Amino acid sequence: MADIVPIAEEHIEGFRVALASVARERRFLALLEAPPGADVRKYVQDNIASGTPHFVAIAQANVLGWCDVAPKPRPTLAHSGILGMGVISEYRRQGIGRALLNATLAAAKAKSMKRIELTVRVDNDPARRLYESCGFVVEGLCRRHMRVDGEFKDSWLMALLYD
């Protein structure tokens, strides 16, 4: 099993490699490739500085996956955030995603976030089931949410509410 830890500076390149690996699958993320290294570095450094819930799964010094909740920037939406996560294909179905999700949601709740939302493609049943098992509910269908290689993909909008 991997160690689940808050992301740190030494994880930045490994996070970018994991992000690139999942993005290249063209099935799970809104990204089709990882952003440039400088952009990823700034994103992670900003998350660390602000205490944004952002965790990585580490095994043998390699990042196997990540999960974060990006707070929304508007004052009227500051109570909520958007969850993003991914696990490198070889390490899926081993409990890493659940462990990442649990750690990240606990950190988001500790920061008094009241709403965590995400979108998941309708053809990604394993992820939808994972989110539902952690308390997320489907709030609606986002039709033609993404377009990959010229083909539209629908997604579920899901949310988890804390009192």
N, C-alpha and C positions, 0 to 999 in steps of 0.2 A: 504494500500500500504506500501511497505517496504521503509526504508531509504537506499539510495545508498551512500556509504562512502568509502574512500580509506581504504584499509586493514590496520589494526594496530595490535600490539602485542596481545591485548586482544581478537582478532578475530581468533587467530591461531587454537585453539582447535575446535571452531565452524566451521571454514573452513575445517578442516580435517574431521569432522563429515559429513558435506555436501558433500565433495569430495567422501567419502566412500559410502554414500547413492547412489549417482549417479553412481559411479563405479560398485557397486553391481548389478545394473540393467543390466549390460553387453551389453548395446545397444548404448551408446552415447560417451563413452570415450575410449581412447587407454589403459586406466588402468582398471583392473578388481577388484582392491581393492586400498584403500588409501596407500600411502607409510608410512613407520614408522614415528611415531610422531617427532622424532629428525630430520628426513629429511624434513618433512613439515615445522617445525620451522625454519630450516636453509633457505629453499626456501623463505618463507615469510620474514624473517629478511633481506635476501639479496635483495629482491624486495623493501622493505621499504628503505634500505640504498642507493640503486641505483636510487630510484625514478621511478621504473618500474610501468607502468600503471597496477594497480591491485585493483579492487573494490569488495566489498561485499554488498549484500542486507541483511539488518538487520530488524527484527521485534521482539519486546518483547525480546531483547537481544539474539536472535537466528540468526545464519547465514542461510539464505534461499537459497543463491546462490552466485556465484562469476563470475568474468570475468577478464582476464589479457592478456597482450601482452608481451610475452617473447622476448626480443631483441635477434637477432642472434649474435653469438660471434665473427665471422670473420670480419676483417676490411672491406672487400669487400661487406659484407652483413649487415653492421651495420645500414643501413638506413631502415632495415625491421625487422619485428617481427612476431611471431606466436601467434595467438589468441586461447585461451582456455576458455571455460566457461561451466557452468552447473547450473541448478536450481533443487532443491529437487522436486520430483514428485508432491507432494500435492500443490505446489505453482506455477506450470506451467500454462500458458495461462491466466496470470493476469497482464501482462505487465512488470514483473520483469526482464525477459531476455532482453527485448528491452531497459529498463532503464539502466541495467548493461552495455549492449553493447554500448549505446550512451555515457555514462560517460567514459568508457574505451577508446573508439575511440577518443573522444575529448582530453583526456590526451595524447594518443599516437601522435595525430596530433600536440599538443602543444610541444611535445618533438622532433618535426621535423621528425618523422618517415614518410617515403614515401611509404612504402608497408606493408600492413598487410595481412597475409595469414592464411588459416585454411584448415583443411580437415573435411568433414562431410560425414557420411555414406549415401549412395544413398537411403537407406530406411528411412531416417530421413527428410522427406519432410517439416515438420513444421520448423525445424531449417534452412534448405536451404532457404525457403521462407523468414524467418526473416533476414538472412544475405543478401539476394538479396534486400530486402526492405531498407537496410542500405547502399547499393551501391556495395556490393561484386558481383563479376561475376565469373562464372565457367570458369576455365582455362584448366581443363582436368579431365580425369577419372583415378583414381589410382586403377588399377585392383588388386584384392587380397591384398588389403591394410592392412587388419587386418584378424586375424584368432581367432575366438571365439568358444570355445568348439568344435574344429576341423573343423569348417565351415568357409570358406573364405568370407570376406565382402569387397565389393568395396566401395570406397569413392570418393567424388568430391573434387578436389583441387580448392579452391576459393581464390580470392584476391581482395583487395580494394587498389587503388592507389591514393595518394595525390600528387598534383603538388608541 
